Amino acid sequence: MIDTNIFQNKTAVYYTLGCKLNFSETSTIGKILREAGVRTARKGEKADICVVNTCSVTEVADKKCRQAIHRLVKQHPGAFVLVTGCYAQLKPETVAKIEGVDVVLGAEQKKDLLQYLGNLQKNESGEAYASALKDIHSFAPSCSRGDRTRYFLKVQDGCDYYCSYCTIPFARGRSRNGTIASMVEQARQAAAEGGKEIVLTGVNIGDFGKSTGETFFDLVKALDEVEGIERYRISSIEPNLLTDEIIEFVSHSRSFMPHFHIPLQSGSDDVLKLMRRRYDTELFASKVQRVKEMMPNAFIGVDVIVGTRGETDEYFEQAYEFIKSLDVTQLHVFSYSERPGTQALKIDHVVTPEEKHRRSQRLLELSDEKTHAFYARYIGQTMPVLLERSKPGAPMHGFTANYIRVEVPHNDTLDNQVVSVRLGDFNEDGTALQGTLLL
């Protein structure tokens, strides 16, 4: 039994890098500490505990993690510093040597963080606790809101795919999940707390069911029946796991939104083979076409990596033209980063940083064109928008069912409310449509 008296009236700050799954897990860590008596530090207040949840998807991410730790140690002198997340799992000893770090927790340990906080006394040197990859087995549930209106429900963790460029399977272990019954119960709890929208998160969520003998489609159908939750969004699903039955179900679902995020990574079949992806461009195009046939108004986001080893000028041009031909809404563009221990390092032809930047800019410009055209189609229409809290005096924003960002005048009473909005023209920076409330 952990004596939580030491935590009473202590304060904590949290810093998260990386994906939606990390943000969800940080919120759960915060909940664990709150229940033990720790409150979140106010702005400008010196904290007793600093929690950093790290990412390691790129070399830049590793650098940002180190910078964040240095910054928090400086801002909160004397605070007990705990570091977890993917970088902590992959390089625990390296992270433990960073000045000011007290405890480093790997993927298997972070759910039991209270056991590692001791009496919150600073250590002379950082202590690292991280299990070997083969020993990462547990699934730590998480359904958290944090500072946002939307809840993030972790349905799956880990990955069995081992793409040639990726370290995530080494950082998070094998694919595993909780039961559908437990997911439904967490969704019901979110609804009881007033939640209206839930984003399903994970590393490879379409792979749901590996550890329980269930399927992602079964999960989607069960969640659709939870009363009180008006909107679900599928954060990201591999194209080979986005089945026609899932697409068809979403098209007539009560609460699953016409919004998909499908990682492509490259529009060149040759590069996809080098990446060890489990589909080709023909399959990807067929999935986009199927979504648009069933839901013409669907928002489709796409992940793309540029400058991977082996991506020649010719392969990139093939990829660019393929992506240009797709009826998708937005591109999330990442520059390839070499990761120690990955199979990609064995591939010849290295793309220069300058060329990576050029390719990235071309795709970002294409993304802006596609998003702008998608938004423009809905100007003048009236659509339901779920509004989110904003800073006093700042415009409120929210999203339509098909994920169009909308700005409206500030009104505290409309926080977390679904309201009818007539969509107007673009705002000044072109990131949202200006809306007129129809109350």
N, C-alpha and C positions, 0 to 999 in steps of 0.2 A: 504494500500500500504506500503510495507516494504522499508525503506530508506537504500539502499545498499552502501551509501557513506562510512559507517563505515568499510566495508569489502575491500575497495580499497587498493591494495598492501599488504594485509595481507597474511600470509603464513599458510599452514596447512599440517599436516601429518596424515596418515590413517593407521589403523591397523585392520586387519580382521582375525577372527577365524572362523573355521567351514567349511560349505559347499560351493559349487559353487554358490548357490543362494545368499549367503552372500557376496561373492566377487562381484557378479553382482550388488547388491544393494549398496555396498560401492562405486563402480565406478559411480553409478548414484548420490550418495551423493556428490562425488567429482565434478561431472559435475554441479550440482546445485550451489556449492560454487564457482567454476570457473566463471560461468555466473554472479555471484554476485560481482566478482572482486578479489577473493582469488586465489592465485597460490600455487601449491604444493611446499613445502620446499625442498631445495636442500640437498644433503647428508651432514650432519654435521651442517646444519643451524638450529638455534633455531626457532621453529614454534610458531605462535600466537594461533593456534587452533589445538587441538588433537581430532581426531574422532576414537573411538573404536567400532567396530561392533562385538558383542559377540555371542558366541555359548553356548548352555547348554545341549548338547546331553548326556554328561557324567559328573560325578563329577570332573574328570580331566579337562574337558573343562571349568567348572566354575573356577577352580583354575588357569588355564592358563589366563583366562580373568582378574582375579584380579592381577596376576603378570604383565600382559601387561600394565594395567592401572598404577600400581606403577612405572614401568620402564619408561613409557612416561612422567609421572609427574616429575620424577627425571631428565630425559633428556631435558625436555622443561619447565624449571621453569617459572611460571607466565602465562603459556598458558591456554586458556579457554578449558576445557576438556568436551567433549560431548560423552556419552556412549549410544549405542542403540543395537538392536539385541535381540536374544532369552533370554539370561540371564537378560538383562535389563527389558524385559517384565515380566518374571517370578518373579524376585526379585528386583523390582525397588528401594524400600527403602533401601535394603541391599547395592546395588550398589551406591546409593546416599551418603551413609555414608563413602565410601572409600575416604581417604584423597586426596584432589586435584580435585575431580569430581565436576563439576558445574551443569550439566544438564543430566538427564537420560530420554530418550524417548522410549516409548513402540512401539508396532507394528503399531498402528494407527497414531502415531504422527511423525514418522521419515520422512515421505514424506514432512512434513511442517517444517523441522528443522530450516529454517531461522527465523521463528517466535519466536523461543526459544533461539536464540543467543544474543538477546538484544544488548547492546553496547560492548559486549565481555569483560565486567568487571567481575573479579572473584567474585564468591559468597562466603559468609561466610560458608555456608554449601550447599551441593548438593540439587538440586530441582528435584523431580521425577514427570514425567507426563506419565501415562500409563492407558489406558482404560481397563475396565473389559472385560473378554473374550467375553461376549455376545454383546459387543459394537465394536468389531473389524470387520469391514465390507468392508473397502475400498481396492481396488487393485491398488498398486503403480507400474506403468510400469517401466521396466528397460531393456535396451539393451546396454550393455557396454563392452568395450574392456579392459580398464585399461592398464596394461603394457604388455598384451599378444597379440598375433596375432589373436587368436580366439575371436569372440564376444560371449557373454552369453545373451541369450534372455529369460527373465523371462516370462513364459506363464501361470503360475498358482501359487497360494499361499494357505497356510492353508491345513488342513487335517481333514477328517471326520471319520477316521478309528479307532482311540483310541486303538491302540495295548497296551497290558498290561504293557509294559516296557517303553513306550515312553511319553515324555512331549511336543513334538512338537505341537500337537493340542492346548495345553494350551498356548503355546508361540506365535503361529501364527494364531489361530482362525480357522474358518470354511473354507472349500474349496471354492475358488473363482478365477475368472480369468478375463482377458480382452477379447475383441472380436477378432475374426479371422482377421477382417479388420484392427484392430489396430496392430496386430502382423505382418501382411504382410507389413504394412506401415513402421514399425520399421526395418524389414528385408531389405526393399528397401533402407532405409536411411543408414543402415550398408553397403550395397553394394555401395551406392554413395560415402561413405567414404573410399572405397577401400577394405572393408572386403570380405573375400572369404569363411570363415567358421564360422558357428553359432552353438553353443551348446544350446539346449533347456533345460532350467532349471525350477525348481519348487520344491514344497514339495512332491506332488503326481501328476505328470503331466498327467498320463493316465486318471485322473479324470477331465481333462479339459472340460469345457462346463457347469459346474454346474450353473453358474450365467448368462450364455448367451444362453442356449438352443442349444449349438453346441457340437461337439465331437472332441476328439483328432485326430481321423482319418481325419476328415474334415480339421483340422488345418494342418496336415502333407501334405495333397494333395495341399492345397493352397500355403504353403510355397515352395513346390517343383517347383512352377511355377515362383518364383521370379528370375528375370534375374540378373546375376552378382554373386549370391551366389553359389559357386561350391560345398560346402560341408555342410551338417547338421549332427549333432550327437544328439541322444536322451540320455540325461544324465543318467536317471534312470527311469524305469517304472515297476510298480507292475506286477507280472506274471499273475494275474487274469485280468489285464487290457491290456496286450499285446495280442491283438486279432490276429487271423490268417490273417485277411484282412490287418492289419498293417504290419505284417511280409511279406506277399506276395507283398504288395506295395513297401516296402523298397527294396525287392529283384530285382525289375526292375526299381526303381526310378532313376531319372536323378541325384539327388544330395544327397539323404539320404544314409549315409555310412553303410556298413555291420558291424555295431558296436552296441552292445546292453549292457546295464548294468541292470541286473535284481536282485533285492534283494531277497535272499532266507531266510536269518536269521537263519534257522536251517534245517538240513536234517533229523530231527526226527519228524514224524507226531504228536507224543505225545507232544513234546515241541512246535510245531507250534500251537497246540490247547491252550496250556498254554499262549502262546504269543498273542492269539486272531488274528492270521493271517487269511487271507481269501482264502486260498488255501491249498493243501496238496502236498506231494512230487511227487505224480503221475502227477498232473497238471504241476508242475514245470518241471519235466523231459520231459513231452510232448512238452512244449514250447521250451526247448533247442533243442530237436530233430527236431521240425518243422523249427526252424531257420537254423539248420545245413543242413536239407534237401534242403531248398531253397537257402541257401548261405553257402556252405561248408567252405569258407574262412572267415566267420564272427568271429570277436573278441567278446567274451561274458565275461563280468566282473560280479562278483557275490558278494553281501554283505553277511557276516556271523557273527553272534554274538555268542561268546562262554561264558559258565559259567553263563547262566541265571538261575534264581531260578527255581528249578525243573529239571535241566539238570543233571541227574544221569550219572554215568560212562557208563552205558548201553546205555542210550539215546545218549550220545556223540559218542560212537563207531558206533551206527547206522547212525548218522549224517555224521561221517567221511567216512564211506564206501559208503554212498549215494553220497556224494560230489565227492569222488574219481572216481565213476562210470560215472560222467557227463562229456560230451565233452565241457568243458568250459576252458577259457583262463587264468583267474586271479581271485584270491580271495581277497576281502577287509575284513580283519578280525578285529573285534572289541571285546574287553572284556566287558562283561555286567557290567553296573554301576547302582547302586540303585538310583532311582530318587524319591524324596518326592512326595507323592500324587498319585503315580501310583498303579494300581491294582496288579502288580507283587509282591509287598511287602507282599501280603496275601498268597503267594505260599510257601509251605514248601520246605525243602532241599536247603541249601545255599552252593554254591561252594566256596572253599577257594581261596584266591588270588594266591597261589602257583599253584593250579590245573588249574585255569583260564590261567595262564601264560603257563603252559605245553600244554594245549589244543591249545592255540593260536599259539605256536611255531610249533606244528605238522601241523596245517593248513597252516601256512605261508610257511613251507617247501614244502607242497603239491602244494601250489600256484606257488612257484618258479619252480617246476618240470613241471607243466602244461604250464606256460608261456615260459619257455626255449624250450620245445618241439614244441610249436606253432611257435615261432620265427624261430627255426631251419628249419622248413618246407619251409621257403621262402628264405633261403640263396641261392644266385646265380640267383635269379629272378630279373627282372627289373620292378620297380613299381613307380607310381607318388607319390611324397612326397611334402607336404606343409611345407616349411621351416619357422622357427621362428627366430626372432632376438636373438642375444646372445651377451655376453660381448666381447669386442675387444680381439682378440687372442684366444678366446675359440672356440671349435668346435660348429658349428651350429647344431641344431637338428630339426626334424620335424616328422610328422607321415604319414604313408601310409593310404590308405582308410580304411583298417582294423586295424588301430591303432597300428601298429608296430613302435616303436620309432627307429629313424635312425639318426646317426651322420655323418656329412660331414665336410670337411675343411671350415673354416670361409670365407665368402664372403658377404659383406654388400649389394651388389646389388641383392642378392637372397632372402632378407627378404620378407616374405609374398608372395613368388612365388611358384607355383607348378612346380616341375622339375622332370625329369626322373632320377632315381637313381638305380644303380645295387647294390643289397644288398649283403654285405660281411659277414664276421664272427662277433662274438660278440666283443664289446669293452672290455676294461680291467676289469670293474666292472660287466659286464654281464647285464647291464641295457638297452642296445641298440645294434643294428646291425650297423657296419661300412659300409658307403655307398660310391660308386664312382659316381660322377656326370656325366651324359651323356648329355652334352650341345651341 
